[in-house]
Amino acid sequence: MSDAAKYTENGLVALLKQRDVPAFEYLYEHYSAALYTVILNIVDEKEAGNDVLQDVFVKIWRQIDQYNEQKGRLFTWLLNIARNAAIDFKRSRQFRNSRQNLELTDSVYYSTGVTQLDTDKIGLAGLVEKLPEEYRKLIRLSYFGGYTHEEIASAENIPLGTVKTRIRKALSELRKLM
């Protein structure tokens, strides 16, 4: 059986809810790169990104029972956990303090767009570019910029409900493209 066909999404979720370690290892192996890219686009530091990714998988392990397949796909749920964890980290005192202590060379390295290469490596940036502009802009702000839905609504001067609906539709379109 090929690795890609090893688990169906429902089967994987069922095993994860039973705390099946091989299923969790499979989840990490197949989803960590995409989640790490989302985290890096928000946090901008590889070491901190690794820490946040580890925290994300601990949350997934602990909170898998909260996943509801009726509300969305597993990948979307995982992306939201990663995005929220990265935003929480970025807003934390620890992150602000670490940014003050960066050497100049580190700051230059992190601002060179290295994280964009990681996004391009998995093809996510290319898929986002195929979305209509109204969706593309919101996905960039939300998943790559680390903005909350409320911040996007304020910055773009559009209603919060419209932001949420467009992001949901954009994720649906991305799912189709994948």
Secondary structure by P-SEA (a helix, b strand, c coil): ccccccccaaaaaaaaaaccaaaaaaaaaccaaaaaaaaaaacccaaaaaaaaaaaaaaaaacccccccccccaaaaaaaaaaaaaaaaaacaaaaaaaaaccaaaaaaaacaaaaaaaaaaaaaaaaaaccaaaaaaaaacccccccaaaaaaaacccaaaaaaaaaaaaaaaaaac
